[in-house]
Amino acid sequence: MTMPTDSSVTCPIVAGLWRLADWQLDVPSRVRWIEQALDLGITRFDHADVYGDYRVESLFGEALKAVPSLRKRMQIITKCGIRLHTDSRPCRVDYYDSSVGYVRAQVEQSLRNLHVEQLDLVLIHRPDYLMDADALADTFRALTREGKVARWGVSNHSASQFALLHAHHPLATNQIELSTLATGALDDGTLDQAQQLGLPPMIWSPLAGGRLFTGTDAQAVRVRAEMTRIAAHLDISLTTLAFAWLLRHPSHPQPITGSRRIDRLREAVAALDVKLDAEDWYAILIASRGCPMP
Ligand SMILES: NC(=O)c1ccc[n+]([C@@H]2O[C@H](COP(=O)([O-])OP(=O)(O)OC[C@H]3O[C@@H](n4cnc5c(N)ncnc54)[C@H](OP(=O)(O)O)[C@@H]3O)[C@@H](O)[C@H]2O)c1
């Protein structure tokens, strides 16, 4: 099977599948959705073993099995390391597990679920306080040698947690939360580290999970008002502006859209043609913080 190479990655917008099980699409509709995303130039699809109570990878895999040629047009990202309680996987508490046996088992399960021979990028989903960086790096190397995983990364890791693992094995990215309603990454060192290392961060919940549009809390109302004003002035949609705000950061963020609706994916891609000026960018940040810059 021909694998897409990293050099074929041109679109920084990624399609996120967290909510796929809620969309209730039959297999032909899942195929159609994937094709439409690909036609927009979105070639990366973000999964995790736990999405949809461990069901999402298989739903996506059914589409790939139905139309195997889709695989050549995309890169598949998935995550592991969260042990989530479900009926079929009982555990007393939800917890994190980056042990050698668990990471290997989950990677091999993801390959089966997705009906692929290799995962393009696998992320450790959450920082495991019991992580043995040396042992985990050995597991990364073994699974890479076996051709099961092309590249590795992490998600929701602090800058120092990233640095620890990166010192043992090269990581491709840290997938973190950032949006006009969740700006912590601007100050917690993760984006600084991404820029310093030249490793673009992946960004989850770029629309704050929809709260940007539906939130009734004071922050959401404030930010929506400011962004609506700027979007009207620029003659773009609020969605496009939200993605343009992320893309403006010099760490070259790669936002993961979580929408089912293809028109919203199109609006995300439209942000690639927008360059916000610094005054508008800061006006949105100030609205988010609710106070002027010091
Ligand atoms: N690494 C992690 O820990 C982590 C955590 C969370 C998510 N993720 C990844 O990031 C991806 C994106 O996260 P997300 O789904 O939270 O992203 P998001 O794009 O911020 O939110 C998507 C949600 O917002 C809704 N929405 C979009 N535009 C709207 C509008 N104009 N009015 C009302 N609702 C609107 C969407 O509904 P429609 O479908 O109707 O458009 C969808 O339910 C996930 O799929 C997953 O791959 C990773």
The ligand as an SDF file (V2000), in Angstrom:
LIG
                    3D

 48 52  0  0  0  0  0  0  0  0999 V2000
   -6.4700   15.8350   22.2210 N   0  0  0  0  0  0  0  0  0  0  0  0
   -7.5510   16.0620   22.9260 C   0  0  0  0  0  0  0  0  0  0  0  0
   -7.5800   15.9230   24.1730 O   0  0  0  0  0  0  0  0  0  0  0  0
   -8.7920   16.5090   22.2230 C   0  0  0  0  0  0  0  0  0  0  0  0
   -9.8870   17.0220   22.9500 C   0  0  0  0  0  0  0  0  0  0  0  0
  -11.0030   17.4330   22.2420 C   0  0  0  0  0  0  0  0  0  0  0  0
  -11.0320   17.3390   20.8520 C   0  0  0  0  0  0  0  0  0  0  0  0
   -9.9560   16.8180   20.1820 N   0  0  0  0  0  0  0  0  0  0  0  0
   -9.9310   16.7490   18.7050 C   0  0  0  0  0  0  0  0  0  0  0  0
  -10.3070   18.0130   18.2030 O   0  0  0  0  0  0  0  0  0  0  0  0
  -11.4170   17.8470   17.3160 C   0  0  0  0  0  0  0  0  0  0  0  0
  -12.2580   19.0790   17.3440 C   0  0  0  0  0  0  0  0  0  0  0  0
  -12.8170   19.2840   18.6460 O   0  0  0  0  0  0  0  0  0  0  0  0
  -14.2730   19.8860   18.7690 P   0  0  0  0  0  0  0  0  0  0  0  0
  -15.2540   18.9710   18.1540 O   0  0  0  0  0  0  0  0  0  0  0  0
  -14.4920   20.3030   20.1750 O   0  0  0  0  0  0  0  0  0  0  0  0
  -14.0850   21.1680   17.7880 O   0  0  0  0  0  0  0  0  0  0  0  0
  -14.8950   22.4910   17.5070 P   0  0  0  0  0  0  0  0  0  0  0  0
  -14.7500   22.6910   16.0440 O   0  0  0  0  0  0  0  0  0  0  0  0
  -14.4290   23.5440   18.4450 O   0  0  0  0  0  0  0  0  0  0  0  0
  -16.4020   22.1520   17.8910 O   0  0  0  0  0  0  0  0  0  0  0  0
  -17.2290   21.3970   17.0350 C   0  0  0  0  0  0  0  0  0  0  0  0
  -18.6450   21.4870   17.5540 C   0  0  0  0  0  0  0  0  0  0  0  0
  -19.0940   22.8370   17.4260 O   0  0  0  0  0  0  0  0  0  0  0  0
  -20.3200   22.8270   16.7110 C   0  0  0  0  0  0  0  0  0  0  0  0
  -20.4530   24.0550   15.9340 N   0  0  0  0  0  0  0  0  0  0  0  0
  -19.6220   24.4950   14.9660 C   0  0  0  0  0  0  0  0  0  0  0  0
  -20.1010   25.6320   14.4290 N   0  0  0  0  0  0  0  0  0  0  0  0
  -21.2570   25.9000   15.0570 C   0  0  0  0  0  0  0  0  0  0  0  0
  -22.2180   26.9390   14.9420 C   0  0  0  0  0  0  0  0  0  0  0  0
  -22.0720   27.9380   14.0500 N   0  0  0  0  0  0  0  0  0  0  0  0
  -23.2880   26.9140   15.7590 N   0  0  0  0  0  0  0  0  0  0  0  0
  -23.4510   25.9040   16.6500 C   0  0  0  0  0  0  0  0  0  0  0  0
  -22.5750   24.8850   16.8120 N   0  0  0  0  0  0  0  0  0  0  0  0
  -21.4820   24.8940   16.0120 C   0  0  0  0  0  0  0  0  0  0  0  0
  -20.2330   21.6220   15.8070 C   0  0  0  0  0  0  0  0  0  0  0  0
  -21.5080   21.2290   15.3850 O   0  0  0  0  0  0  0  0  0  0  0  0
  -21.7360   20.7420   13.8330 P   0  0  0  0  0  0  0  0  0  0  0  0
  -21.1890   19.3680   13.7550 O   0  0  0  0  0  0  0  0  0  0  0  0
  -23.2240   20.7960   13.6960 O   0  0  0  0  0  0  0  0  0  0  0  0
  -21.0190   21.7150   12.9410 O   0  0  0  0  0  0  0  0  0  0  0  0
  -19.5830   20.6080   16.7400 C   0  0  0  0  0  0  0  0  0  0  0  0
  -20.5300   20.0350   17.6270 O   0  0  0  0  0  0  0  0  0  0  0  0
  -12.1040   16.5660   17.7890 C   0  0  0  0  0  0  0  0  0  0  0  0
  -12.8830   15.9620   16.7780 O   0  0  0  0  0  0  0  0  0  0  0  0
  -10.9120   15.7230   18.1410 C   0  0  0  0  0  0  0  0  0  0  0  0
  -10.3820   15.1500   16.9630 O   0  0  0  0  0  0  0  0  0  0  0  0
   -8.8260   16.4230   20.8380 C   0  0  0  0  0  0  0  0  0  0  0  0
  1  2  1  0
  2  3  2  0
  2  4  1  0
  4  5  1  0
  4 48  2  0
  5  6  2  0
  6  7  1  0
  7  8  2  0
  8  9  1  0
  8 48  1  0
  9 10  1  0
  9 46  1  0
 10 11  1  0
 11 12  1  0
 11 44  1  0
 12 13  1  0
 13 14  1  0
 14 15  2  0
 14 16  1  0
 14 17  1  0
 17 18  1  0
 18 19  2  0
 18 20  1  0
 18 21  1  0
 21 22  1  0
 22 23  1  0
 23 24  1  0
 23 42  1  0
 24 25  1  0
 25 26  1  0
 25 36  1  0
 26 27  1  0
 26 35  1  0
 27 28  2  0
 28 29  1  0
 29 30  1  0
 29 35  2  0
 30 31  1  0
 30 32  2  0
 32 33  1  0
 33 34  2  0
 34 35  1  0
 36 37  1  0
 36 42  1  0
 37 38  1  0
 38 39  2  0
 38 40  1  0
 38 41  1  0
 42 43  1  0
 44 45  1  0
 44 46  1  0
 46 47  1  0
M  CHG  2   8   1  16  -1
M  END
$$$$
